Amino acid sequence: MIENVARRRARLRAVVVIGTLVVTACELRRALTPVDDVARVELSPAAVTVQPNEAADFTAVAFTAAADTAEATITWSASGGGITDQGRQGGRHLGQYRNGACGTFQVAATSWPSNKSDTAAVSVTCPISVASVTVSPAQASVDTGKTVQLTATPRDANSNVLTGRAITWVSGNTAAATVSDSGLVRGVTAGSATITATSEGKSGTSAITVVVPPPPGSGVVFVGAGDIADCASSGDEATANLLDSIPGTVFTAGDNAYENGTATEFANCYNPTWGRHKARTRPSPGNHDYNTSGATGYYNYFGANAGPSGRGYYSYDLGDWHIISLNSNISMSAGSTQEQWLRADLAANPKRCVLAYWHHPRFSSGSHGSSTSPQPLWQALYDFDADVVIVGHDHNYQRFAPQTPTGVADPVRGIRQFLAGMGGRSHYTFGTPIANTEAYNTDTDGVLKLTLFADSYTWAFVPVAGKTYADSGTASCH
């Protein structure tokens, strides 16, 4: 009897234990299984842009219909590249995406078991390759011991400017000029050097001429001519060779590139010769430059060195002199915009010595002859006691005694005109010279070199190699 009771009690305890284990197992499974109450999944950021193999971090959060954070398991997927699970921080699920390919891809975060998901866009951009490098200025002149800043511009195949690219600078002749990592060139000794800027295997260059500056008090050099470059003539090559050994500021007295001043003629005819000195050239336009509508070839080639684009007249100071470049291809009449500008410029000028230059001559013995069109400009210059005028147009050299705007000799207040049309295009002859002519030559190419001092100037006709004509002298400012 006692034994039967013990057996029944043992069986009862076993049933209770088994029941407890079943209940516990069910509760444990319920605790480990996400609740299927996810209403939505939000993935952020919604869009990113990265470079190839650059990491992009995403966060996914599951929400209930009541906008509470929901318990969920998140799985990650991507249409390209790969995304790895980075664990979770509370209700935030973390994923990290990488892709070595370029393009637009999609990342998705999906909840389990509710199967709710959200997506984000990934743009993997590959750097655009450098197709060319331009260095500006393309030519420059610098005194020994002085510096000039160069700028390198990388561009893509469509000529779009590319930023943020590494650039290295190298001087081809460190004995003449050095260059820093930022493109700052320093003149060392007289000579020339090619400065090269390289980015991603593409290079551009600048031709640097290093000159020895004149000693203090020795004046500044102003050198040049008009009627210059023609691909069918070698004269401009010979005159450009003269400029190679003459320091200072270069002027042009118009008709820079024959026959029509096109961009092609500037590139192919002018640039290989006088273009070597483009960085130190202050030009003026001629009628052949205006054979191209608006002289766009001229203005585009010389850029800021030609003054405001399309206007053609401007002024600057050189040493102790005030220099004015004028445009004889537009209105020069009294009261014209140019004439009024000139008078205002002269009124504001504090310098004692004044020089002006343009293309068409007020006085000439040549085949084009004298023109009254520039007379209002002469009158303004005369009214303000200007000293020198330089012109071109006739292809020869002529020097006149100081005279009034009407051609009357005036040794006290008169302006001396140099006609410097011997830049290399061709030669014009003439017979008897007109009044007030002091010197002339009709068969020699060359350049006119002026040395400008604080109260005086010297001039010298410098002939091309093989020629002997010379003219020189000195005069005081008014």
C-alpha positions in Angstrom: 0.0 0.0 0.0 2.8 2.4 1.0 4.8 1.4 -2.1 1.9 2.2 -4.5 1.5 5.6 -3.0 5.2 6.3 -3.5 5.0 5.3 -7.2 2.0 7.5 -7.8 3.9 10.5 -6.2 6.9 9.9 -8.4 4.8 9.7 -11.6 3.1 13.0 -10.6 6.4 14.8 -10.0 7.6 13.6 -13.5 4.5 15.0 -15.1 5.0 18.3 -13.4 8.7 18.5 -14.5 7.8 17.7 -18.1 5.1 20.2 -18.2 7.4 22.9 -16.8 10.0 22.1 -19.4 7.5 22.4 -22.2 6.2 25.7 -21.0 9.7 27.1 -20.5 10.7 26.0 -24.1 7.7 27.7 -25.6 8.5 30.9 -23.7 12.1 30.8 -24.8 11.2 30.4 -28.4 8.8 33.3 -28.1 11.5 35.5 -26.7 14.0 34.7 -29.4 11.6 35.2 -32.3 11.1 38.8 -33.6 7.6 40.1 -33.3 5.9 40.4 -36.7 4.7 44.0 -36.1 7.2 46.0 -38.3 5.2 48.5 -40.4 8.2 50.1 -42.2 12.0 50.3 -42.4 13.8 53.6 -42.9 17.3 53.6 -44.4 19.6 56.6 -44.2 21.2 58.4 -45.9 18.8 58.2 -48.8 21.6 59.0 -51.3 25.4 59.2 -51.2 28.2 59.9 -53.6 31.6 58.2 -53.1 34.8 57.5 -55.0 35.7 53.9 -56.0 36.3 51.7 -52.9 35.4 54.5 -50.5 33.2 53.4 -47.6 29.6 54.6 -47.3 27.9 54.0 -43.9 24.2 53.3 -43.7 21.7 53.0 -40.8 18.4 51.1 -40.9 15.6 51.4 -38.3 12.4 49.3 -38.1 9.2 51.0 -36.9 5.8 49.8 -35.8 2.6 51.2 -37.1 2.6 53.4 -34.0 6.0 54.8 -35.0 7.8 53.0 -32.2 11.1 51.3 -32.8 10.3 47.7 -33.6 12.3 44.6 -32.8 13.5 43.2 -36.1 16.3 41.3 -37.9 17.7 43.4 -40.8 19.3 41.9 -43.8 21.4 44.0 -46.3 21.7 43.7 -50.1 23.1 45.8 -52.9 22.7 45.9 -56.7 26.5 46.2 -57.2 29.5 46.2 -54.9 29.1 44.8 -51.4 27.5 45.8 -48.1 28.5 44.2 -44.8 26.6 44.1 -41.5 28.3 46.2 -38.9 26.0 45.2 -36.0 23.5 47.3 -34.2 23.3 50.0 -31.6 19.9 49.7 -29.8 17.3 49.8 -32.6 19.8 51.1 -35.2 21.2 48.5 -37.6 24.5 49.5 -39.2 25.8 48.5 -42.7 28.9 49.6 -44.7 29.0 49.7 -48.5 32.0 49.6 -50.8 32.3 49.3 -54.6 35.3 49.5 -56.9 33.2 50.1 -60.0 31.8 53.4 -61.2 28.1 54.0 -61.7 24.8 54.3 -59.8 23.8 51.5 -57.5 21.1 50.6 -54.9 21.4 49.5 -51.3 18.5 47.8 -49.6 17.7 47.0 -45.9 14.9 44.4 -45.3 13.3 43.3 -42.1 12.5 39.7 -41.1 10.0 38.2 -40.8 7.7 41.2 -41.9 9.7 41.6 -45.2 9.5 45.4 -45.1 12.4 47.3 -46.8 13.8 50.6 -47.8 16.5 51.6 -50.4 19.2 54.2 -50.8 21.0 55.3 -54.0 24.8 55.2 -54.2 26.7 57.0 -56.9 30.3 55.9 -57.4 32.1 58.5 -59.4 35.4 58.0 -61.1 37.8 61.0 -61.4 37.8 62.5 -64.9 41.3 62.2 -66.4 43.4 65.2 -67.2 43.6 65.6 -71.0 45.7 68.8 -71.2 47.5 71.4 -69.1 47.8 75.0 -70.0 50.3 77.3 -68.3 49.7 81.1 -68.2 51.3 83.3 -69.1 52.7 81.2 -72.0 55.7 83.5 -72.2 57.1 85.9 -69.6 60.1 88.1 -69.0 61.5 88.5 -65.6 64.5 90.5 -64.2 67.3 88.7 -62.4 66.4 88.4 -58.8 62.7 89.0 -59.4 59.8 86.7 -59.7 56.8 86.0 -61.9 53.8 83.8 -60.9 52.7 81.1 -63.3 49.3 79.3 -63.2 48.7 75.8 -64.5 45.1 74.8 -65.5 44.3 71.1 -66.0 41.4 70.4 -68.4 39.5 67.3 -69.5 39.0 66.1 -73.0 36.1 68.6 -73.4 38.3 71.5 -72.2 36.5 71.8 -68.9 38.7 73.0 -66.1 39.5 70.3 -63.5 40.2 71.4 -59.9 42.0 69.7 -57.0 44.6 68.0 -59.2 48.2 67.6 -58.1 50.6 69.6 -60.2 54.4 69.4 -60.3 56.7 72.2 -61.6 60.1 71.8 -63.3 62.5 74.3 -64.8 64.4 73.2 -67.9 67.3 75.5 -67.0 67.7 76.1 -63.3 70.8 78.2 -64.0 68.6 80.8 -65.6 65.3 80.4 -63.6 64.0 78.3 -60.8 60.4 77.4 -60.1 58.7 76.6 -56.8 56.1 73.9 -56.0 53.4 76.6 -56.5 54.7 77.9 -59.9 56.6 80.9 -58.7 59.5 81.5 -61.1 62.6 83.4 -60.0 65.1 84.8 -62.4 68.7 83.7 -61.6 70.9 84.8 -64.5 70.3 86.2 -68.0 69.0 83.5 -70.3 66.0 81.5 -71.0 64.2 78.5 -69.4 61.2 76.4 -70.2 59.0 75.9 -67.2 56.9 72.7 -67.3 53.8 72.0 -65.3 52.6 68.3 -65.2 49.4 66.8 -63.9 48.5 63.1 -64.3 51.1 62.7 -67.1 49.9 65.7 -69.1 52.1 68.8 -69.4 52.1 72.5 -70.4 54.9 74.9 -70.7 55.8 78.6 -70.4 58.9 80.2 -72.0 60.7 82.4 -69.6 63.2 85.0 -70.6 65.5 86.3 -67.8 67.0 89.7 -68.3 69.4 91.9 -66.4 67.6 95.1 -65.3 69.2 98.4 -66.1 71.1 100.1 -63.2 69.2 102.6 -61.1 68.9 105.9 -62.9 69.8 104.5 -66.3 66.2 104.8 -67.6 63.8 102.2 -68.9 63.7 100.7 -72.4 60.7 101.0 -74.8 61.3 99.1 -78.0 59.3 98.0 -81.0 57.9 98.7 -84.5 54.8 98.3 -86.5 53.8 96.4 -89.7 55.2 93.2 -88.4 54.4 89.5 -89.1 53.6 87.8 -92.4 54.0 84.1 -92.9 55.2 84.9 -96.4 58.0 87.1 -95.1 61.1 86.5 -93.0 61.5 90.1 -92.0 59.7 89.6 -88.7 62.0 86.7 -87.8 64.9 89.1 -88.2 63.4 91.9 -86.1 62.3 89.4 -83.4 65.9 88.3 -83.2 66.8 91.9 -82.2 64.2 91.8 -79.4 65.7 88.7 -78.0 68.7 90.7 -76.9 67.0 94.0 -76.0 65.3 94.1 -72.5 62.4 96.3 -71.7 58.8 96.9 -72.7 57.9 96.0 -76.3 55.4 98.1 -78.2 53.7 97.5 -81.5 52.5 100.2 -83.8 49.7 98.2 -85.5 49.3 95.7 -88.3 50.6 92.9 -86.1 49.6 89.9 -88.2 49.1 89.9 -91.9 47.0 89.6 -94.0 43.8 89.9 -92.0 44.7 89.6 -88.3 43.0 86.2 -88.0 43.5 83.9 -85.0 45.4 81.5 -87.3 47.7 84.3 -88.6 48.5 85.4 -85.0 49.2 81.8 -84.1 51.2 80.8 -87.1 52.8 84.1 -88.2 53.2 86.4 -85.2 53.5 84.0 -82.3 56.6 82.1 -83.5 58.6 85.4 -83.8 57.4 88.5 -81.9 55.2 86.2 -79.9 58.3 85.1 -77.9 58.0 88.5 -76.2 54.2 88.6 -75.9 54.3 88.8 -72.1 56.2 92.1 -72.2 54.4 93.5 -75.2 51.9 96.4 -75.0 50.3 96.5 -78.5 48.2 98.8 -80.6 46.0 97.6 -83.5 46.2 98.4 -87.2 43.8 98.3 -90.1 45.0 94.8 -91.1 44.1 93.6 -87.6 40.7 95.0 -88.1 40.2 93.0 -91.4 38.9 90.4 -88.9 35.6 91.7 -87.6 36.1 93.6 -84.4 39.8 92.7 -84.5 38.9 89.6 -82.4 42.1 87.8 -83.4 44.1 90.7 -82.0 42.2 91.1 -78.8 42.0 87.4 -78.1 45.7 86.9 -78.7 47.0 89.8 -76.6 44.4 89.6 -73.9 44.7 92.0 -71.0 48.0 93.4 -72.5 45.9 95.1 -75.2 43.7 97.0 -72.6 40.0 96.6 -72.4 38.9 94.1 -75.0 37.3 95.6 -78.1 38.2 99.2 -77.1 41.8 99.4 -78.2 43.1 102.3 -76.2 44.6 102.3 -72.7 47.5 103.9 -70.7 50.1 102.9 -68.2 53.2 104.2 -66.5 56.7 103.1 -67.4 59.4 104.4 -65.2 59.0 108.2 -65.0 56.9 108.3 -68.2 53.2 108.1 -68.9 52.5 105.9 -71.9 49.3 105.9 -74.0 48.3 103.3 -76.6 45.5 104.6 -78.9 43.3 103.1 -81.6 43.4 104.8 -85.0 40.9 102.4 -86.5 37.9 103.9 -84.6 36.7 107.5 -84.3 39.4 110.0 -83.4 37.3 113.1 -84.0 37.0 115.9 -81.5 34.4 115.0 -78.9 34.6 111.3 -79.7 34.7 108.8 -76.9 38.3 108.1 -77.5 39.3 111.7 -77.7 37.4 112.6 -74.5 39.0 109.6 -72.7 42.5 110.8 -73.9 41.9 114.3 -72.5 40.7 112.9 -69.2 43.7 110.6 -69.0 46.1 113.4 -69.7 44.5 115.6 -67.1 44.9 113.0 -64.4 48.5 112.2 -65.3 51.1 113.6 -62.9 54.2 112.5 -65.0 56.2 115.1 -66.8 57.1 113.0 -69.8 54.4 111.6 -72.1 54.5 109.2 -75.1 51.6 108.0 -77.2 51.5 105.5 -80.1 49.0 104.1 -82.6 49.0 103.0 -86.2 47.9 105.7 -88.8 50.4 108.6 -89.1 49.5 112.2 -88.8 52.6 113.0 -90.9 54.3 110.8 -93.5 56.2 111.0 -96.7 55.3 107.4 -97.6 52.7 106.1 -100.1 49.9 106.2 -97.5 50.9 109.7 -96.7 49.8 112.1 -94.0 46.3 111.9 -92.5 44.3 114.6 -90.7 42.1 111.9 -88.9 44.5 111.7 -86.0 44.8 115.5 -85.6 42.3 115.7 -82.7 44.4 113.2 -80.8 47.5 115.2 -81.6 45.8 118.4 -80.5 44.9 116.8 -77.1 48.5 115.6 -76.7 49.9 119.0 -77.7 47.5 120.8 -75.3 48.9 118.7 -72.4 52.6 119.0 -73.5 53.2 115.4 -74.7 56.7 114.7 -76.0 56.7 111.7 -78.4 54.3 110.0 -80.9 55.1 106.7 -82.5 53.1 105.4 -85.6 53.3 102.9 -88.4 51.3 102.1 -91.5 53.9 103.2 -94.1 56.5 100.4 -94.2 59.6 102.5 -93.6 61.3 104.6 -91.0 60.8 108.4 -90.6 61.8 110.8 -87.8 60.3 114.3 -87.6 61.3 117.4 -85.7 59.0 118.5 -82.9 55.9 120.2 -84.5 52.4 121.3 -83.9 49.2 119.3 -84.8 49.1 121.2 -88.0 52.7 120.6 -89.0 54.4 123.8 -88.0 57.8 123.3 -86.5 57.8 124.0 -82.8 61.0 123.3 -80.9 59.6 124.5 -77.6 56.2 122.6 -77.3 56.2 120.5 -80.4 55.7 116.7 -80.4 58.3 114.5 -82.1 56.9 111.8 -84.3 58.6 108.5 -85.2 57.2 106.5 -88.0 58.3 102.9 -87.2 56.8 100.8 -89.9 59.9 98.7 -90.4 58.8 95.7 -88.3 59.4 93.1 -91.1 56.4 92.9 -93.4 57.8 94.8 -96.4 59.3 98.1 -97.6 57.7 101.2 -99.0 59.8 103.8 -100.9 59.1 107.5 -101.4 60.5 110.5 -103.1 61.0 113.9 -101.6 60.4 113.9 -97.8 57.8 116.3 -96.4 58.5 119.3 -94.1 60.1 118.8 -90.7 61.6 115.4 -91.7 64.9 114.9 -89.9 65.8 111.3 -90.9 64.3 108.4 -92.9 65.1 105.0 -94.4 63.1 102.9 -96.9 65.1 99.6 -97.2 66.0 98.4 -93.7 64.0 96.4 -91.3 64.6 97.0 -87.6 63.3 98.2 -84.3 63.1 101.6 -82.6 64.7 101.6 -79.2 63.9 104.4 -76.8 65.5 104.8 -73.4 63.3 106.8 -71.2 64.8 108.9 -68.3 63.1 111.1 -65.7 63.3 114.2 -67.8 64.7 113.1 -71.2 64.9 110.3 -73.7 67.3 108.8 -76.3 66.4 107.0 -79.5 68.2 104.5 -81.7 67.2 102.8 -84.9 68.5 99.2 -84.5 68.9 97.5 -87.9 68.5 93.7 -88.5 71.6 91.6 -89.0 73.5 92.5 -92.2 72.2 96.0 -92.4 74.0 99.2 -91.4 71.5 102.0 -91.4 71.5 103.8 -88.0 69.8 106.8 -86.5 70.1 108.0 -82.9 69.8 111.0 -80.7 68.6 112.5 -77.5 66.0 115.1 -76.4 64.6 116.6 -73.2 60.9 116.4 -72.1 58.8 119.5 -72.1 
